Amino acid sequence: MSLHSFKFKALFLFFSFFVGQVYAQQNGSIRGQIVDEAKDGLEFVAVSLLKLPDSSFVEHAETAANGRFQFPSVAAGEYVIKTNYIGYNEEKRNVTVKVGANENLGVINLSVDSKLLQEVVVEREAPAVQYELDRTVFNITSDVQAMSVNATEVLEQIPMVELDEEGTPSVMGQNLTVLIDGRPSRIYGDNIETVLKLIPSGVIAKVEVITSPSARYTTEQGGIVLNIVTKSERLIGVSGIATMNATTNNNYSPSLNLNITRKKIGFNNSVSFDFDKQTSESSIYRENRVDDLFFTDQQRTGTDIDKDFSYNGNLFYNVNDNNTIGIFFGVGKDTEDENEVLLTRSYNAEGEDISAYRRAINGTEESWQYRGGIDYKRTFENENQVLDLQAYYSTRDDKEIEIFDQESEWEELEHLQHQTSVSEDEGFTFQGDYVHPFGEKSMLEAGIRADWETDANDFTPLEFDPELGDYVIDTELLNDFVSKEKEFTGYLMYRNSFDRFSLQAGARLEKAILKTEQELLNQSYENNFLNLIPTLNLAYRLKNEDNIKFSYSRRVNRPWWRQLNPFVDYSNPEDIQSGNPDLDPEFINSFEASYGKFINQFNLFGSVFYRHSNNPIQRVSTVDGSGVTHTTYQNIGTENYYGLETGASADIIPQWNVRLNVGLRKNEVLGFARENSQISFTGRFSTFFPIWAGFRGYAFVRYRGPRAIAQGKMKGMLISDAGIRKSFFDKKANFSVRISDIFNQRQFSRTLEQENFFQTSDYRRQSRYVSFSISYIFGGLRDSAGDRDRGDGFDQGPGGMEPGMED
């Protein structure tokens, strides 16, 4: 295409759209499917379209997950199709394209190159970023895996994803529904921070950020879905990966993943441990603008010791070519020892002390989680016709004991308290999904889902009575809370492609019944929700293969039991917290438009989005006449989020890649006495580059700008990491060293301001440390069609949490 015609197209995009359709009618198309010797579709096969008679290059494509490829607009003439996939012999096919004709090459079988297979490790990786109709897929490269310990550190590398001070992820300031291989993360544990720490980076294949979820996805805790997809082994044999990570701040994380696969049966195991000794410090300064102006100053220091363990097993059996049964089971244990000191001082405008105390907090928490489930998957004569049935169960037992020893010169402020909290949670889910294709490009997808979940919490507070010389129960704070939730949903979704245009439209009907009971107070609450949730995703591929997308989704964020529990937490006497059983669901409408451009090894992506939240669930604080803050959840006002996100990535040379993402955002929180809005920038820069003697360098800088929150603002933050890595023993072993938060800037700071108070708070964990990681790949694999030994090389990695099955 000439420079003049390119400029003309850029300036008159819509005009050229219609003109292009006229010319497109004169072109034909070529499509086909590439499979291995076991008739399984091969993904990421490079397919080249060459013009005869001189075999000049015309166009390039890569196969999808099912091995299919397509050249949608090809001028009439004689061509040759050539494949290139490491470990397999090259295949060529001649094809004649007639005016307006659609040529189907059918199935192309690739045979294994036995000589090459014995000599090399398959190193071909998926593109780092893929932009699909309803999601952005970040394929986790070997560089990212080597420089990360667990899923938490992998998510730090993902543009759009942000982590708060506890390690809970969010996207564009919005809460997420986090899935692991398509399953809700709650199955693996109630604390998402712990769940993410126990997923080794080496088993993560990709992370899907679904900003406009289709009707297939339920809306558990937010309008955006984050799906962490682990690796599934496709080849026969015994393989695995052993990893050991250690840091200078006393964190040790060994893990082992073992995959045993035969022709019809496979058994995958994943065992992870984590020992983490973490120091932290926080502060709160508050101006109490009540009857008389006075000030509260709190300083907290502490040490947490976390000891976590997780085992996940998967057993699957291929009954025949069309039927697979899988069993999933696991167990986890989390233990936390907490030791903190809270210093509190209140003083008047003249600087004279009103009160002061020292509060020592010692706590232990232990929880066990058990999970299990069964999958059945059936494919029909048309491989795109699929029935998938799943049922899984999870339960958790948790016991927490805390002792508060408060000392003060003011005798009335001296307390010795002891409290016990016992929780029991269990949930059961059944889900069925069916996909029915209509021809090559259209399909109808339908599904049902039923969830039953029960959460129970018993809280027993005791206060030491000096006169009795023993603890007595504080009956005013006793709590016995039970939450029972039932959810029944059904969805229908249609997908189709018309030449360069793609459509995905659907609707989901959700019926949720939530009952809560507080037996001690003889109180019960019931919320009954019925919501219709439409979704729409559109995409158009220009003739130069650039992509334009538009998405709309309506989601519902329902309150969960911890937000509804009216239990009053007095662990900090200056900030009393409780839930609100009268909460209503939050409705979120999201719009997004994006443009993607690809030029050889360079790609550019940009998107604009708008999100409106009606009746959002906000964390709200008020101050009483004595200067004590009361924090709870309320449905207040509206929230608007506007944004422009741009990103570029390129391979400067084959071993040097660079990725840059920049965002301009504005968010508004409306409905409070003081309404908040904030415009800010966000940015991330990462690069992996060769150094010497096979070493690779790593640099990562991320900046999160300030953001408006309910009643105030969250301050910005800049973090920088650097490291090196090297592979040994024919890439069986990987060793890396990483320095995290080089300039020690990882601090979470908030400012809250309303009519009767002004408050600033800061929280910091030890984030500057050096981490060391070594991993070793072991085992030998054979191709599923024969007995060729793969040695140590395998392209799909060891077994993950859901082997042998697609989501």
FENZI-V367051 format. One record per helix or strand. SS is the DSSP state (h for helix, s for strand). FROM is the first residue (numbers start at 1). LEN is the number of residues. Records with the same first field share a line. If there is no record, write none. Layout:
# FENZI-V367051
SS->FROM-LEN  FROM-LEN
This chain:
# FENZI-V367051
h->3-9  13-12  114-6  142-5  151-6  185-4  192-6  201-3  411-3  519-3  561-4
s->28-8  41-1  46-6  56-7  68-7  77-8  88-1  92-6  102-8  112-1  129-3  136-4  150-1  161-3  169-3  174-1  176-5  183-2  200-1  204-7  224-7  236-12  251-11  265-25  293-28  323-26  353-27  386-22  415-24  442-24  470-4  479-20  501-18  523-19  547-11  568-2  575-4  586-14  602-13  617-7  629-7  638-16  656-15  676-15  696-9  707-3  712-3  717-12  733-8  748-7  757-9  769-14  789-1
